Amino acid sequence: ELKVEQNPLFLSMQEGKNYTIYCNYSTTSDRLYWYRQDPGKSLESLFVLLSNGAVKQEGRLMASLDTKARLSTLHITAAVHDLSATYFCAVDLAGGTSYGKLTFGQGTILTVHP
Amino acid sequence: DAMVIQNPRYQVTQFGKPVTLSCSQTLNHNVMYWYQQKSSQAPKLLFHYYDKDFNNEADTPDNFQSRRPNTSFCFLDIRSPGLGDAAMYLCATSGPLGQAKNTEAFFGQGTRLTVV
């Protein structure tokens, strides 16, 4: 059974600081996604990582994937309040047919304060 | 423009009264997924359709059923909702591999189900 574990589960950051969220998974996969979720809302896709060594950046967020270590990271640079949300990583096990059969990590609740 | 549309956004149902949630898509994707997300938890896959083929997850309760009458629509039926079924239900779609934009699933806005 695939297990996806995120840490930390709760992250309280000061504005302007940097931090990394880690996502470990237990079985081979080269498809990993990061999502953001605001309270009461659906999932917002942040990054799609589809190969070993993939690195993607958008604004203050950067995600990477190491399939050999079964590890993905989401790095936050110079945090701002607007980044406060829950962040999920998800591993895709749909196989060779399609994308979207996801197993999610527990989520990391990020709070950015002044 | 919304591509995966879920209706209603909010649904209140009585304990034990059957309820149906709807998902439609304008992407012509062949795969449609239903996820359940309980409060403060991660989304969990209930089942999915690959074209007309229904695929149930092993631990999805029998109380949950699904129908896909055509490519565009998929329904989630809860035959006898219990208090524990209160959750956000998320529909997602994805297209065949090999096409440029088909590298991820697209999620709808979700339906929040309350059971009273």
Interface residues (C-beta under 8 A of the other chain):
Chain A: Y33 G40 K41 S42 L43 S45 V48 L50 F88 A94 G96 T97 S98 Y99 G100 K101 L102 T103 F104 G105 Q106 G107
Chain B: N30 V31 Y33 Y35 Q41 A42 P43 K44 L45 H48 Y50 M88 L90 A92 T93 S94 G95 P96 L97 N102 T103 E104 A105 F107 G108 Q109 G110 R112
